[in-house]
Amino acid sequence: MATWAVMNLVMAAPATHAAPVFRTPTYYTVAGPARRPIAYDWNQDHSPDLLVAGSDSITVFLNDHEGHFSRSHAFSNPRSPREMAVADLNGDGIDDLLTGTSVDGYVRAYLTRSGLTNTGVTG
């Protein structure tokens, strides 16, 4: 299991050229080395969630609207995903997930199930 941190940014009192001040990081764990975390509103509740690629899976962490994230689910993505992107690939109005690997050279498209709002994907 790999652990990665999310930094919570806190701005200090207004000052000219003030440097940002960070809170203590919060740590989240995924299987294997964590790669390419992306912020994306996975469950379409108007708050950015986190998608993180691990060694053989992608883990979704949902935002609790207070700056914390809880592990929602993980789904299998063989061969160590290195890159991720979100886009509506099939024109159904719901974003889908693309992953790329350096191990086998494949790009995988995970289409969101019809009628759902990114609660599950199909390979």
Buried (B, 14 or more C-beta within 10 A) or exposed (E): EBEBEBEEEEEEEEEEEEEEEEEEEEEBEBBEEBBBBBEBBBBEEEBEBBBBBBBBBBBBBBBEEEEEBEBBEBBEBBBBBEBBBBEEBEEEEBBBBBBBBEEEEEEBBBBBBEEEBBEEBEE
